[in-house]
Amino acid sequence: MKRIATFTALIALAAGAGFAQTANFIPGEDFMLQWDLDGNGAVTLAEAREQRENIFYMFDQDDDGQFSQEEYAGIDEHKALEREAGKGPGHNMPEGMVPGQGQGRAMGQGKGMGFGRAQGMGQGRAQMGMSEFDMPAAEEMRMFDGNGDGTVTKAEFIDSSDLWFQMRDRNGDGALTVEDFGPGR
């Protein structure tokens, strides 16, 4: 029951924010509304770790501390609902641009993490066939499987917050703000 209420609230928030979009869209604004837990205009690593723990808790329906195939299906269903509500990467991209294009940090397969062609972390052009958001959850979550046993635990998911945060902190100031989102930033 707790999960249904949490899931419903998150969907309602996503849908409401989607309907409220205007021509004066600010990249990262929706993210800040959901992740800036103290409302100071910046998401710290501590806030990111706390919010990622909340996300894990929301989708770990059986409370066993790890994601199952059924729970991955629930994540995929949630992402589909967000897309239907106009949320997710690319919902306000300039005409002609698709997710995965543009300048920015890239994490490559093999020596790095993610699905671009770069190796390791650094500045560069990411060339991806699809964004993480569009990937099936079971495939996307492999990057968080720290010990490679095929199961993503709560500890692994939360511990991966550090790299997740670093990938998004485009200006390297140790906090995520709207300045870390959008083209040319």
N, C-alpha and C positions, 0 to 999 in steps of 0.2 A: 504494500500500500504506500509506504514511504517513497518508493521509487516512482510510482505512478504520479504522485503529487509533484515530485521534483521534476520529472520528465514533462508533465503537463505545463508546469510553470515556465520551464525553459522554452518550450515550443511557443507558449503564449507571448513570452518576451521577444522571441525571434520574429514571430508573425507581426506583433505590434510595431516593432522597430522597422520591419520591412515596409509596412504601409505608411510609415511616417517619413519615408525618404523624400528628399526634395532635391532641386537642382543645385543647391548649395551643399552638396554632400562633402563631408570632411573624411578623407581616408583614415581609418583606424578609430573613428568615433564609436562605432558599434562595439568594437573590441574593448575600448576603454570603459564603456558603460557596464560591460559584463566582468571585466577582469580587474579594474581599479577598485579594490575592495574598500579602501579608506577614502576614496573620492578626492585625492589630492592631485590628480592629473598625471600620475605616473604609476606604472605597474612595476613593483620591485620583484626580485627573484623569489622572495618569501611569499608574496601574493600569488605569483605564478604557480609556485609549488602547492600552495593551499587550494587554488582553483583547480589545478590538475588532480589533486586528491578528491575534490568534490566531483569532478568528471568521472574518475574511476569509480567512486562510490555510487554514482548515478547508474552506471552501466553494469556493475557487478551485482546482478540481480539475485544471485544465490549466496552472496556474502562469503564466498570461499577465498577471497583474496587473490583471485586470478581470473583472467578472461577466458570464457569458453566459446565454442563455435556459435552457440545460440546467442551469447552476449555480443559477439561480433556482428551477428545479423541485426541485433537491436541497434547497434551503432550505425550500421548502414541504413537502417530504416529512419533513424533520426536525421542523418545527413540528407536523405531524400526529402524528408519533410522540410528541412531548412532550405533546400533548393527551391521547393515549391513555394515557400514563403519569401523567395527573393533574397535569400541569405547565402553566405559562402563566398569563396574567392571568385572574383570576377563579376560580381553582381552590379558593380558600378565602374567597370573598366571603360576606358575610352573606346569608341567605336573602332572595330578592326583589331583590337588587341585581345588576346586570349590568355587564360591562366598559363603560367609557365614561360611567358615571354618577358623580355625586358632585362635591364641591368639590375644587379644586386648580388647578394651572397648566394653561393650555390653549394650544396652538399652532394657529393657524387657517390655512385655505387662503388662498392669495393672498399677503398681506403677511407671513404667518408661515410656520411649517412644520408639517405634520401635516394632520389631517383634522377638526379641531373647527370650531366656528363663530366662535371668537374671532379677532381680527386682531392679529398680533404676540404678544409674550409678556407675560403679566401674570397676576394672580390673577383667577379667574373660574370659571364653571361650564362644563365641557366637555360638549358634547352631540354625541356621536359615534355613528354607525351601527354601527361596528365598531372594535375596537382594532387597533393596528398589527400585533399578533400574528396576528390573523385575516385580515389582508389578504394577497392574493397578493404574493409577494416582489418580483416585477417592479414592481408598483405601489408598494409600500412603499419600495423603494430609490430611487425617483425623487427623494425629498427629499434624498438624499445626492449627487445628480449636480450637483456644484458648477458646472460650466461648461455644463450643459444640453445636452450632446451625445448624450444617450440611453444613455450607458455609465457605470457606476459603477466607478471605478478604486480600487485599494488606497489611494492617497493621499487621494482624495475621501472614502472610507469612514472612514479614520482621522482626517482633518481635521475631519470632522463630529462627532467625539467631544466636542468642546468644547460644542457646542449640545446634544447628546444628554445630556451630564453636567449642564449647567445646568438642563435641563428636569426632571431627576430630583432635583436638590438642593433639595428643597422648603423647607428652613429657611435656605438661602443661606449655610451655613457653610464651603463649599468642600470638603466631604467627604460621601460617601454613607454613611449608617449606617442601622440599623433605624428610627431616628427619622424618616427621610424616606419611610417606607412606612406604609401602613395608614390607616384612617379617623381623622379628627380630629388628624392629626399634621401 
